[in-house]
Amino acid sequence: MRIILASSSPRRKELLTKAGYDFEIIVKETDEQVNHELSVRENVKQIALKKAEVVHLDNKDAIVIGSDTIVVKDNIIYGKPNDREDAFNTLKLLNNTTHEVISGVAILYKDKVINYSKTSYVTFKNLSDDEINAYIDTGECFGKAGSYAIQGIGSSLVDHYEGEFENIVGLPIKSVSRHLFELTTNTFKIGDIVIPNRLVLAPMAGVCNESFRVLCKEMGAGLVMAEMVSDKAIGFKNAKTLKMTKVNNIEHPITMQIFGADIDSLVSAAKYICEYSDADIIDINMGCPVNKVAKKAKAGSSLLQDPNMVYEVTKAVVEASSKPVTVKIRIGWDENNINAVENAKMIEKAGAKAITVHGRTRSQFYSGKADYNVIKEVVEAVDIPVVGNGDVVDIVSAENLFKTGCSAIAIGRGSLGNPFIFRELNAYFNDGTILPKPSHKEILDTIIRQYKSLVELKGEHLALLEMRSHTTWYLKGLPNASYVRNIICRLTSFDEVLTTLTEYFNKLDNK
């Protein structure tokens, strides 16, 4: 895969070289004027995008990386100096102060566009005029945003900085490397675990048991997440809960999700899973909105109200676990408390290897629409993989969620009665193939297979009760489905369900 850096900056070239990439340098003239109608972050993103676009026009087969940096203090942009006097005045204004260094990145490949910004904070030393002039004499300040280059001789001006060093250079290599890996392999990583594609089965209580997980895995889910289990129940050695932590060999890679609000109990549960479960990853549920979890147990999405608690819980579980730890969150408690970015930063700081973000608040439950803009903000705020979640039901919605720059998408309710969605999305994202919808025969065969698997897992009675719900989902959108669903919900044996479904599908096929 060809990689092109649309920048001649020696520092950016060094970063890509040290990261192990073979690449070309192609730079073309483009408009780098600031648009004062846009925010600084949008400006730096747009300039990076322009640099990449003009090169990408003639290099559609290559991945093109464009980047730019802007220095800001008190909402004033400090650009590249025109002359010595300009350089001196700018450095004098930045002297002994803290300012923002905002880098924009654009990565283009075929029809894919990843465009984001990163912010770091730099504090200059208290420099004398002679020291500033001595730096200007080196010539390094010219052609650099804000009249300086922290990554070179300009580092002598800096007292300290907050943020990624490579971001200040203008090429945040951690996030760039992650996106390059995902684009070139169509996979992503959680810690050292490679997920074979970028589609995830989201955890759903009462649904994501082994039977459904195996079905979705065989349909093409790269990662499956088990339904959440209580930390307390694990601690009490509840037999049903312990059984839920068992893993079928077909399911790897698989995430086991725990929930709770007591740190010691969560740590104990994580240690149990590390020792006795074959799950590859441990996820902490900080997104469940239901009252018995979020209000009564003060767990799930309730934790989102206190970012410090989010940090402490995550850090404790990370330190206790031999497996990679991830966290699933919502964008906030309610519309007045949307703090996903703050919580995501805490989760990353605590050592988690990935974050899944459901684009709704707790107060929304599953109503309204998922806010992909907030997911995008989280993607830009952290360097670990972000898995977007919410409202993915088809190719269009999946594409829209991927436009946030997320590493993967988690599909929950969109897979109910439609495990085929993983097969369809994989085909489309692999080579643009649009598969036909499953036939009525395949739907019926899948229902039968899922029922038989559930019988082995839970026995005939529970399997029937569960499959009555699943069957109604499989029928969604089909003609006269509501009439058939009402019949099925009253049936007392799977043979009756099977007879009803067979007659129904035969009528549809003979029309």
Protein Blocks (a to p, Z undefined) as FASTA:
>chain_A
ZZddfbfbfklmmmmmmnopacddddddddfbdcfkbcfklmmmmmmmmmmmmmmmmmmm
bccddddddddeehiacdddfblmlmmmmmmmmgopacdddddddddehjbccddddddd
dddddddfklmmmmmmnommgopahhiafklmmlmmpmbdcdjfklmnopafklmmmmmm
mmmnopacehjbccfbfcdcdddehklgmklmmmmmmnopabdcdddddfklmmnopakl
mmmmpccfklpccddddddjbfklmmmmmmmmmmmpcbfbdcddfkbfbfklmmmnopaj
llmmmmklmmmmmmmmmmmpcbdcdddddfbfblmlccklmmmmmmmmnopabdcddfbd
fklomgcjddfklmmmmmmmpmbdcddeehiabfklmmmmmmnopabdcdfklmgoplml
mmmmmmmmmnopacddddfklmmmmmmmmmmmmmmmnojklmmmmmmmmmmmmmgoiahk
lmmmmmmmmpcbfklmmmmmmmmmmmmmmZZ
